Amino acid sequence: MKKVTISVMGEKFEIELEDEFFEFVKDDLAKVQKMTPKELLVFVLEKNKREFELTKRVEKILSILERE
């Protein structure tokens, strides 16, 4: 576990992340600390859109596999 302190929009947060997950998100955490509110909103929406599209693809694949 990694204990991380980040500052987002002037507010500090201390969080604990699993090592592997920390490696996955460390670049995003660094970016978030320097963003304006508008940039942060766009960033979150882009991440959510990618997750939504990936989920839809997985659901489509599962649906195809269930038919066979």
N, CA, C and O atoms as a CHARMM CRD file, in Angstrom:
* protein
*
  272
    1    1 MET  N      0.83900  -1.18600   0.00000 PROA 1      0.00000
    2    1 MET  CA     0.00000   0.00000   0.00000 PROA 1      0.00000
    3    1 MET  C      0.88200   1.24700   0.00000 PROA 1      0.00000
    4    1 MET  O      1.91200   1.31000   0.67200 PROA 1      0.00000
    5    2 LYS  N      0.44900   2.21700  -0.76400 PROA 2      0.00000
    6    2 LYS  CA     1.13100   3.50900  -0.81600 PROA 2      0.00000
    7    2 LYS  C      0.21400   4.55300  -0.19800 PROA 2      0.00000
    8    2 LYS  O     -0.97700   4.61200  -0.50300 PROA 2      0.00000
    9    3 LYS  N      0.77900   5.36500   0.66300 PROA 3      0.00000
   10    3 LYS  CA     0.05100   6.48700   1.22400 PROA 3      0.00000
   11    3 LYS  C      0.45200   7.70800   0.39800 PROA 3      0.00000
   12    3 LYS  O      1.63600   8.03100   0.30100 PROA 3      0.00000
   13    4 VAL  N     -0.51800   8.37700  -0.18600 PROA 4      0.00000
   14    4 VAL  CA    -0.27000   9.48100  -1.10200 PROA 4      0.00000
   15    4 VAL  C     -1.01500  10.71300  -0.61100 PROA 4      0.00000
   16    4 VAL  O     -2.17600  10.63400  -0.21000 PROA 4      0.00000
   17    5 THR  N     -0.33400  11.84400  -0.64900 PROA 5      0.00000
   18    5 THR  CA    -0.96800  13.11700  -0.35100 PROA 5      0.00000
   19    5 THR  C     -1.02500  13.91600  -1.64200 PROA 5      0.00000
   20    5 THR  O      0.00500  14.16600  -2.26800 PROA 5      0.00000
   21    6 ILE  N     -2.22300  14.31500  -2.03900 PROA 6      0.00000
   22    6 ILE  CA    -2.37400  15.12200  -3.25300 PROA 6      0.00000
   23    6 ILE  C     -3.17600  16.37100  -2.91100 PROA 6      0.00000
   24    6 ILE  O     -3.93700  16.40800  -1.94400 PROA 6      0.00000
   25    7 SER  N     -2.97900  17.38400  -3.73300 PROA 7      0.00000
   26    7 SER  CA    -3.71700  18.63300  -3.58400 PROA 7      0.00000
   27    7 SER  C     -4.52500  18.84900  -4.85600 PROA 7      0.00000
   28    7 SER  O     -3.97900  18.89200  -5.95800 PROA 7      0.00000
   29    8 VAL  N     -5.83600  18.98600  -4.68100 PROA 8      0.00000
   30    8 VAL  CA    -6.73100  19.19700  -5.81600 PROA 8      0.00000
   31    8 VAL  C     -7.53700  20.45900  -5.54300 PROA 8      0.00000
   32    8 VAL  O     -8.28400  20.54400  -4.56900 PROA 8      0.00000
   33    9 MET  N     -7.36600  21.43300  -6.42500 PROA 9      0.00000
   34    9 MET  CA    -8.07600  22.70400  -6.33400 PROA 9      0.00000
   35    9 MET  C     -7.92400  23.32700  -4.94300 PROA 9      0.00000
   36    9 MET  O     -8.88600  23.83500  -4.36600 PROA 9      0.00000
   37   10 GLY  N     -6.70800  23.27500  -4.42300 PROA 10     0.00000
   38   10 GLY  CA    -6.39700  23.92000  -3.15500 PROA 10     0.00000
   39   10 GLY  C     -6.72500  23.11600  -1.91000 PROA 10     0.00000
   40   10 GLY  O     -6.49200  23.58300  -0.79500 PROA 10     0.00000
   41   11 GLU  N     -7.25700  21.92200  -2.08000 PROA 11     0.00000
   42   11 GLU  CA    -7.59700  21.09000  -0.92800 PROA 11     0.00000
   43   11 GLU  C     -6.71200  19.84100  -0.92600 PROA 11     0.00000
   44   11 GLU  O     -6.56500  19.17300  -1.95000 PROA 11     0.00000
   45   12 LYS  N     -6.12700  19.53600   0.23100 PROA 12     0.00000
   46   12 LYS  CA    -5.23200  18.38300   0.33800 PROA 12     0.00000
   47   12 LYS  C     -5.99500  17.13600   0.75100 PROA 12     0.00000
   48   12 LYS  O     -6.91800  17.18100   1.56400 PROA 12     0.00000
   49   13 PHE  N     -5.57700  16.02000   0.16000 PROA 13     0.00000
   50   13 PHE  CA    -6.17400  14.72400   0.46400 PROA 13     0.00000
   51   13 PHE  C     -5.06400  13.71900   0.71600 PROA 13     0.00000
   52   13 PHE  O     -4.03700  13.73300   0.03700 PROA 13     0.00000
   53   14 GLU  N     -5.27100  12.85400   1.68500 PROA 14     0.00000
   54   14 GLU  CA    -4.34900  11.75300   1.93200 PROA 14     0.00000
   55   14 GLU  C     -5.10600  10.46900   1.66500 PROA 14     0.00000
   56   14 GLU  O     -6.13800  10.20100   2.27900 PROA 14     0.00000
   57   15 ILE  N     -4.58000   9.67500   0.74000 PROA 15     0.00000
   58   15 ILE  CA    -5.26000   8.43700   0.36300 PROA 15     0.00000
   59   15 ILE  C     -4.26200   7.29500   0.37400 PROA 15     0.00000
   60   15 ILE  O     -3.05500   7.50800   0.25800 PROA 15     0.00000
   61   16 GLU  N     -4.77100   6.09300   0.51400 PROA 16     0.00000
   62   16 GLU  CA    -3.95300   4.89500   0.42900 PROA 16     0.00000
   63   16 GLU  C     -4.38600   4.11300  -0.79400 PROA 16     0.00000
   64   16 GLU  O     -5.57400   3.87800  -1.01300 PROA 16     0.00000
   65   17 LEU  N     -3.40000   3.71300  -1.58900 PROA 17     0.00000
   66   17 LEU  CA    -3.67100   2.97300  -2.81200 PROA 17     0.00000
   67   17 LEU  C     -2.80300   1.72300  -2.85300 PROA 17     0.00000
   68   17 LEU  O     -1.66300   1.73800  -2.38900 PROA 17     0.00000
   69   18 GLU  N     -3.33600   0.65700  -3.40100 PROA 18     0.00000
   70   18 GLU  CA    -2.53000  -0.53900  -3.60900 PROA 18     0.00000
   71   18 GLU  C     -1.40700  -0.19000  -4.57500 PROA 18     0.00000
   72   18 GLU  O     -1.58900   0.63000  -5.47500 PROA 18     0.00000
   73   19 ASP  N     -0.25700  -0.80600  -4.39400 PROA 19     0.00000
   74   19 ASP  CA     0.92900  -0.48200  -5.19400 PROA 19     0.00000
   75   19 ASP  C      0.66300  -0.56700  -6.69300 PROA 19     0.00000
   76   19 ASP  O      1.02100   0.34300  -7.44200 PROA 19     0.00000
   77   20 GLU  N      0.04400  -1.64300  -7.12600 PROA 20     0.00000
   78   20 GLU  CA    -0.21000  -1.82800  -8.55900 PROA 20     0.00000
   79   20 GLU  C     -1.16400  -0.76300  -9.08800 PROA 20     0.00000
   80   20 GLU  O     -0.95700  -0.23800 -10.18200 PROA 20     0.00000
   81   21 PHE  N     -2.21000  -0.43800  -8.32200 PROA 21     0.00000
   82   21 PHE  CA    -3.14600   0.59400  -8.74300 PROA 21     0.00000
   83   21 PHE  C     -2.47000   1.96500  -8.75200 PROA 21     0.00000
   84   21 PHE  O     -2.73000   2.77500  -9.64100 PROA 21     0.00000
   85   22 PHE  N     -1.61200   2.22800  -7.77800 PROA 22     0.00000
   86   22 PHE  CA    -0.87900   3.49000  -7.75100 PROA 22     0.00000
   87   22 PHE  C     -0.06500   3.66100  -9.03200 PROA 22     0.00000
   88   22 PHE  O     -0.06600   4.73700  -9.63000 PROA 22     0.00000
   89   23 GLU  N      0.62500   2.61000  -9.44900 PROA 23     0.00000
   90   23 GLU  CA     1.41300   2.68000 -10.68300 PROA 23     0.00000
   91   23 GLU  C      0.52300   2.98900 -11.88200 PROA 23     0.00000
   92   23 GLU  O      0.94100   3.68000 -12.81100 PROA 23     0.00000
   93   24 PHE  N     -0.69800   2.47700 -11.85900 PROA 24     0.00000
   94   24 PHE  CA    -1.64600   2.68600 -12.94900 PROA 24     0.00000
   95   24 PHE  C     -2.14000   4.13300 -13.00200 PROA 24     0.00000
   96   24 PHE  O     -2.36400   4.66300 -14.09000 PROA 24     0.00000
   97   25 VAL  N     -2.31400   4.78300 -11.83900 PROA 25     0.00000
   98   25 VAL  CA    -2.92300   6.11500 -11.79500 PROA 25     0.00000
   99   25 VAL  C     -1.96300   7.25600 -11.45900 PROA 25     0.00000
  100   25 VAL  O     -2.38800   8.41100 -11.41100 PROA 25     0.00000
  101   26 LYS  N     -0.70000   6.96900 -11.22800 PROA 26     0.00000
  102   26 LYS  CA     0.19800   8.01700 -10.74200 PROA 26     0.00000
  103   26 LYS  C      0.31600   9.20000 -11.70300 PROA 26     0.00000
  104   26 LYS  O      0.40100  10.34200 -11.25100 PROA 26     0.00000
  105   27 ASP  N      0.32400   8.96000 -13.00100 PROA 27     0.00000
  106   27 ASP  CA     0.39400  10.07100 -13.95200 PROA 27     0.00000
  107   27 ASP  C     -0.87600  10.92100 -13.88700 PROA 27     0.00000
  108   27 ASP  O     -0.80900  12.14800 -13.96100 PROA 27     0.00000
  109   28 ASP  N     -2.02500  10.27200 -13.75100 PROA 28     0.00000
  110   28 ASP  CA    -3.28700  11.00000 -13.63700 PROA 28     0.00000
  111   28 ASP  C     -3.31400  11.83900 -12.35600 PROA 28     0.00000
  112   28 ASP  O     -3.78700  12.97500 -12.36800 PROA 28     0.00000
  113   29 LEU  N     -2.80900  11.28200 -11.25500 PROA 29     0.00000
  114   29 LEU  CA    -2.77700  12.03500  -9.99800 PROA 29     0.00000
  115   29 LEU  C     -1.92300  13.28800 -10.12800 PROA 29     0.00000
  116   29 LEU  O     -2.27300  14.34400  -9.60000 PROA 29     0.00000
  117   30 ALA  N     -0.80700  13.16900 -10.82800 PROA 30     0.00000
  118   30 ALA  CA     0.05500  14.33100 -11.03600 PROA 30     0.00000
  119   30 ALA  C     -0.65800  15.39200 -11.88400 PROA 30     0.00000
  120   30 ALA  O     -0.55600  16.58500 -11.60000 PROA 30     0.00000
  121   31 LYS  N     -1.37500  14.96000 -12.91600 PROA 31     0.00000
  122   31 LYS  CA    -2.10500  15.89100 -13.78600 PROA 31     0.00000
  123   31 LYS  C     -3.20900  16.62100 -13.02300 PROA 31     0.00000
  124   31 LYS  O     -3.36700  17.83500 -13.15200 PROA 31     0.00000
  125   32 VAL  N     -3.96000  15.87700 -12.23900 PROA 32     0.00000
  126   32 VAL  CA    -5.11900  16.42300 -11.52800 PROA 32     0.00000
  127   32 VAL  C     -4.70800  17.57100 -10.60100 PROA 32     0.00000
  128   32 VAL  O     -5.48200  18.50600 -10.39900 PROA 32     0.00000
  129   33 GLN  N     -3.52500  17.51000 -10.05000 PROA 33     0.00000
  130   33 GLN  CA    -3.08800  18.52800  -9.09600 PROA 33     0.00000
  131   33 GLN  C     -2.85600  19.88900  -9.75400 PROA 33     0.00000
  132   33 GLN  O     -2.82100  20.91200  -9.07100 PROA 33     0.00000
  133   34 LYS  N     -2.69800  19.89900 -11.07000 PROA 34     0.00000
  134   34 LYS  CA    -2.36900  21.13900 -11.77600 PROA 34     0.00000
  135   34 LYS  C     -3.51100  21.66700 -12.63200 PROA 34     0.00000
  136   34 LYS  O     -3.32700  22.63800 -13.36600 PROA 34     0.00000
  137   35 MET  N     -4.67300  21.05500 -12.55400 PROA 35     0.00000
  138   35 MET  CA    -5.77200  21.40000 -13.45700 PROA 35     0.00000
  139   35 MET  C     -6.66000  22.51700 -12.92300 PROA 35     0.00000
  140   35 MET  O     -6.80600  22.71700 -11.71700 PROA 35     0.00000
  141   36 THR  N     -7.24400  23.23500 -13.87800 PROA 36     0.00000
  142   36 THR  CA    -8.29300  24.19300 -13.55000 PROA 36     0.00000
  143   36 THR  C     -9.59700  23.39800 -13.40000 PROA 36     0.00000
  144   36 THR  O     -9.65700  22.24000 -13.81300 PROA 36     0.00000
  145   37 PRO  N    -10.62700  23.99200 -12.82500 PROA 37     0.00000
  146   37 PRO  CA   -11.90400  23.26700 -12.71200 PROA 37     0.00000
  147   37 PRO  C    -12.42700  22.76400 -14.06200 PROA 37     0.00000
  148   37 PRO  O    -12.92900  21.64400 -14.15200 PROA 37     0.00000
  149   38 LYS  N    -12.31200  23.57500 -15.09500 PROA 38     0.00000
  150   38 LYS  CA   -12.79000  23.16000 -16.41600 PROA 38     0.00000
  151   38 LYS  C    -11.97400  21.97900 -16.93800 PROA 38     0.00000
  152   38 LYS  O    -12.53900  21.02100 -17.46700 PROA 38     0.00000
  153   39 GLU  N    -10.64500  22.04100 -16.79200 PROA 39     0.00000
  154   39 GLU  CA    -9.79200  20.94200 -17.24000 PROA 39     0.00000
  155   39 GLU  C    -10.10300  19.65800 -16.46500 PROA 39     0.00000
  156   39 GLU  O    -10.10100  18.56400 -17.02800 PROA 39     0.00000
  157   40 LEU  N    -10.37000  19.81100 -15.17000 PROA 40     0.00000
  158   40 LEU  CA   -10.70400  18.65500 -14.34700 PROA 40     0.00000
  159   40 LEU  C    -12.01400  18.02200 -14.80000 PROA 40     0.00000
  160   40 LEU  O    -12.11500  16.79700 -14.87500 PROA 40     0.00000
  161   41 LEU  N    -13.00500  18.83000 -15.09900 PROA 41     0.00000
  162   41 LEU  CA   -14.28900  18.32400 -15.58900 PROA 41     0.00000
  163   41 LEU  C    -14.10700  17.56000 -16.89700 PROA 41     0.00000
  164   41 LEU  O    -14.63200  16.45700 -17.04900 PROA 41     0.00000
  165   42 VAL  N    -13.37500  18.13400 -17.83100 PROA 42     0.00000
  166   42 VAL  CA   -13.14200  17.47900 -19.12500 PROA 42     0.00000
  167   42 VAL  C    -12.40100  16.16100 -18.90600 PROA 42     0.00000
  168   42 VAL  O    -12.73800  15.14900 -19.52200 PROA 42     0.00000
  169   43 PHE  N    -11.40400  16.16900 -18.03900 PROA 43     0.00000
  170   43 PHE  CA   -10.61900  14.97500 -17.73200 PROA 43     0.00000
  171   43 PHE  C    -11.52100  13.85600 -17.20200 PROA 43     0.00000
  172   43 PHE  O    -11.44200  12.71900 -17.66500 PROA 43     0.00000
  173   44 VAL  N    -12.36600  14.18000 -16.24300 PROA 44     0.00000
  174   44 VAL  CA   -13.26800  13.18600 -15.65300 PROA 44     0.00000
  175   44 VAL  C    -14.24000  12.65900 -16.69500 PROA 44     0.00000
  176   44 VAL  O    -14.47600  11.45300 -16.77100 PROA 44     0.00000
  177   45 LEU  N    -14.80400  13.54700 -17.49500 PROA 45     0.00000
  178   45 LEU  CA   -15.75400  13.10600 -18.51600 PROA 45     0.00000
  179   45 LEU  C    -15.08900  12.22000 -19.56300 PROA 45     0.00000
  180   45 LEU  O    -15.68400  11.23600 -20.00300 PROA 45     0.00000
  181   46 GLU  N    -13.86200  12.55400 -19.96900 PROA 46     0.00000
  182   46 GLU  CA   -13.15200  11.71400 -20.94100 PROA 46     0.00000
  183   46 GLU  C    -12.87400  10.32800 -20.36600 PROA 46     0.00000
  184   46 GLU  O    -13.02800   9.32200 -21.05800 PROA 46     0.00000
  185   47 LYS  N    -12.46200  10.27700 -19.09700 PROA 47     0.00000
  186   47 LYS  CA   -12.22300   8.98200 -18.44200 PROA 47     0.00000
  187   47 LYS  C    -13.51200   8.17000 -18.38500 PROA 47     0.00000
  188   47 LYS  O    -13.51300   6.97500 -18.68000 PROA 47     0.00000
  189   48 ASN  N    -14.60700   8.82000 -18.00500 PROA 48     0.00000
  190   48 ASN  CA   -15.89600   8.12300 -17.91700 PROA 48     0.00000
  191   48 ASN  C    -16.36100   7.64600 -19.27900 PROA 48     0.00000
  192   48 ASN  O    -16.94000   6.56600 -19.39400 PROA 48     0.00000
  193   49 LYS  N    -16.11500   8.43700 -20.31000 PROA 49     0.00000
  194   49 LYS  CA   -16.52000   8.03000 -21.65500 PROA 49     0.00000
  195   49 LYS  C    -15.75100   6.78800 -22.09300 PROA 49     0.00000
  196   49 LYS  O    -16.33000   5.86900 -22.67200 PROA 49     0.00000
  197   50 ARG  N    -14.44300   6.75700 -21.81800 PROA 50     0.00000
  198   50 ARG  CA   -13.64700   5.57700 -22.17300 PROA 50     0.00000
  199   50 ARG  C    -14.14100   4.34400 -21.41400 PROA 50     0.00000
  200   50 ARG  O    -14.24400   3.25800 -21.98500 PROA 50     0.00000
  201   51 GLU  N    -14.44200   4.51700 -20.13500 PROA 51     0.00000
  202   51 GLU  CA   -14.94100   3.39700 -19.33400 PROA 51     0.00000
  203   51 GLU  C    -16.29700   2.92700 -19.86200 PROA 51     0.00000
  204   51 GLU  O    -16.54500   1.72400 -19.94800 PROA 51     0.00000
  205   52 PHE  N    -17.16800   3.86000 -20.21400 PROA 52     0.00000
  206   52 PHE  CA   -18.48400   3.53500 -20.76000 PROA 52     0.00000
  207   52 PHE  C    -18.34200   2.74500 -22.06000 PROA 52     0.00000
  208   52 PHE  O    -19.01000   1.72900 -22.24600 PROA 52     0.00000
  209   53 GLU  N    -17.47300   3.21100 -22.96000 PROA 53     0.00000
  210   53 GLU  CA   -17.28100   2.53900 -24.24400 PROA 53     0.00000
  211   53 GLU  C    -16.68700   1.14900 -24.05300 PROA 53     0.00000
  212   53 GLU  O    -17.08100   0.20600 -24.74000 PROA 53     0.00000
  213   54 LEU  N    -15.74900   1.01600 -23.13000 PROA 54     0.00000
  214   54 LEU  CA   -15.15400  -0.29200 -22.85100 PROA 54     0.00000
  215   54 LEU  C    -16.20400  -1.24400 -22.28600 PROA 54     0.00000
  216   54 LEU  O    -16.26000  -2.41000 -22.67700 PROA 54     0.00000
  217   55 THR  N    -17.02700  -0.75600 -21.37800 PROA 55     0.00000
  218   55 THR  CA   -18.08600  -1.58000 -20.79200 PROA 55     0.00000
  219   55 THR  C    -19.05700  -2.05100 -21.86500 PROA 55     0.00000
  220   55 THR  O    -19.46900  -3.21000 -21.86900 PROA 55     0.00000
  221   56 LYS  N    -19.41800  -1.16200 -22.76400 PROA 56     0.00000
  222   56 LYS  CA   -20.32800  -1.53400 -23.85300 PROA 56     0.00000
  223   56 LYS  C    -19.71500  -2.63300 -24.72100 PROA 56     0.00000
  224   56 LYS  O    -20.40200  -3.58200 -25.09700 PROA 56     0.00000
  225   57 ARG  N    -18.41400  -2.50400 -25.04200 PROA 57     0.00000
  226   57 ARG  CA   -17.74800  -3.53300 -25.85600 PROA 57     0.00000
  227   57 ARG  C    -17.72400  -4.87600 -25.13200 PROA 57     0.00000
  228   57 ARG  O    -17.97300  -5.91700 -25.74200 PROA 57     0.00000
  229   58 VAL  N    -17.42800  -4.85600 -23.84400 PROA 58     0.00000
  230   58 VAL  CA   -17.39400  -6.10000 -23.06600 PROA 58     0.00000
  231   58 VAL  C    -18.78300  -6.72900 -23.03300 PROA 58     0.00000
  232   58 VAL  O    -18.91700  -7.94200 -23.18800 PROA 58     0.00000
  233   59 GLU  N    -19.81400  -5.91400 -22.83200 PROA 59     0.00000
  234   59 GLU  CA   -21.18300  -6.43200 -22.82300 PROA 59     0.00000
  235   59 GLU  C    -21.53500  -7.06200 -24.16800 PROA 59     0.00000
  236   59 GLU  O    -22.19800  -8.09800 -24.21000 PROA 59     0.00000
  237   60 LYS  N    -21.10300  -6.45200 -25.25400 PROA 60     0.00000
  238   60 LYS  CA   -21.37900  -6.98100 -26.59000 PROA 60     0.00000
  239   60 LYS  C    -20.68300  -8.33200 -26.77500 PROA 60     0.00000
  240   60 LYS  O    -21.27600  -9.27500 -27.30000 PROA 60     0.00000
  241   61 ILE  N    -19.43900  -8.41700 -26.34600 PROA 61     0.00000
  242   61 ILE  CA   -18.69300  -9.67000 -26.45600 PROA 61     0.00000
  243   61 ILE  C    -19.34900 -10.75900 -25.61200 PROA 61     0.00000
  244   61 ILE  O    -19.49000 -11.89500 -26.06400 PROA 61     0.00000
  245   62 LEU  N    -19.74600 -10.41800 -24.39600 PROA 62     0.00000
  246   62 LEU  CA   -20.41300 -11.39600 -23.52900 PROA 62     0.00000
  247   62 LEU  C    -21.72600 -11.86500 -24.12700 PROA 62     0.00000
  248   62 LEU  O    -22.07900 -13.04000 -24.02400 PROA 62     0.00000
  249   63 SER  N    -22.44600 -10.95100 -24.74900 PROA 63     0.00000
  250   63 SER  CA   -23.70600 -11.30200 -25.38400 PROA 63     0.00000
  251   63 SER  C    -23.47100 -12.28800 -26.52600 PROA 63     0.00000
  252   63 SER  O    -24.22800 -13.24600 -26.68200 PROA 63     0.00000
  253   64 ILE  N    -22.44600 -12.06500 -27.30800 PROA 64     0.00000
  254   64 ILE  CA   -22.10300 -12.96200 -28.41900 PROA 64     0.00000
  255   64 ILE  C    -21.71100 -14.33300 -27.87400 PROA 64     0.00000
  256   64 ILE  O    -22.12000 -15.36000 -28.41500 PROA 64     0.00000
  257   65 LEU  N    -20.92400 -14.34700 -26.81000 PROA 65     0.00000
  258   65 LEU  CA   -20.48300 -15.61200 -26.23000 PROA 65     0.00000
  259   65 LEU  C    -21.63500 -16.39400 -25.62200 PROA 65     0.00000
  260   65 LEU  O    -21.64900 -17.62300 -25.67800 PROA 65     0.00000
  261   66 GLU  N    -22.59800 -15.69400 -25.04400 PROA 66     0.00000
  262   66 GLU  CA   -23.74700 -16.37000 -24.45600 PROA 66     0.00000
  263   66 GLU  C    -24.63700 -17.03500 -25.50800 PROA 66     0.00000
  264   66 GLU  O    -25.30000 -18.03100 -25.21900 PROA 66     0.00000
  265   67 ARG  N    -24.65200 -16.50000 -26.70000 PROA 67     0.00000
  266   67 ARG  CA   -25.46500 -17.06300 -27.78800 PROA 67     0.00000
  267   67 ARG  C    -24.87900 -18.36300 -28.29900 PROA 67     0.00000
  268   67 ARG  O    -25.59800 -19.20500 -28.83800 PROA 67     0.00000
  269   68 GLU  N    -23.57400 -18.53200 -28.13300 PROA 68     0.00000
  270   68 GLU  CA   -22.92600 -19.74400 -28.67700 PROA 68     0.00000
  271   68 GLU  C    -22.99900 -20.90600 -27.75800 PROA 68     0.00000
  272   68 GLU  O    -22.49900 -21.98300 -28.08300 PROA 68     0.00000
